Amino acid sequence: MLTGSLNLTVNTESQRAIWYILPLLPVFIIFFIGAVAETNRAPFDLAEASEDLASLKITNCWKILIKIISRKTSL
């Protein structure tokens, strides 16, 4: 911690000279990028997404085929 205290009053009073948002902005940007990367959302999951999209078509074709076969056998 920049103030060396967990007391909210001490933290507030120590920011009279310089707001802590200014020196800690690069740290927040790095934290935010890391947090977004952990969610496995775009643009960080593009390598995995291509495999999922390719397998999705095959999976859907198999599901349709199994439904057709199960309907014919149940008649």
N, C-alpha and C positions, 0 to 999 in steps of 0.2 A: 504494500500500500504506500502511497506517496506521503501520507501524513504520519504514518506509524501508529494510527489509532483507529478504533472502530466507532468512536464517538461521533455522532452526526454533527454536533456543534463544532467540534474540532475540525472535522473535514470541511465544513462550510466556511469557517473562519480562515482556514489556510488557503482558500481559493480567492482571497481578496487581491493578491498580487497577480496571479495568472490562473485562469480557469484551467482545470485539468483536462477539459475536452480537447484543448489544442495539442498538448504533448502526447495524449493517448489516442489521437485519431488514427495514426497508422496501426496501432495495436488493434483497435476496433475493426478496421478494414480487414486485417488478416484473420481475426476471429470470425467475422461475418462470412468471408469466403470459405473458411474451413467448415463452418456450420452448414452452409448451403451444400458443400461437397459431401458432407455426411448424410444428407437426405437422399442421395443418389438420384437427384433430379437433373434435368438439363441445365447446363451443357456438360455436366461431369459424367453422365452415364451413356454417352453416345456409343461406346464400344459394346456395351451390354444390350443396348436397345436394338441394334441391328440384328443380333441373334434372336431376340425375343420376337421381333416383327416377322422374321423369316419362319420361325417355328410356329407362329400363330396361324399362318395359312395352312400349314400341314395339319395342325391340331384341329382346326375347323373342318377340314376336308374329312378327317377320320371320324369326327363326331357326326357329320351328316351321313357318312357311309354306314356307321353303326346304327343310326336311327332308321335308315331305310331297311337295313337287314332285319332289325328287330321288329319292324312293322310287318314285313312280309312273313316272318316266321310265326308271328302271333295270330295271323289270319288263319 
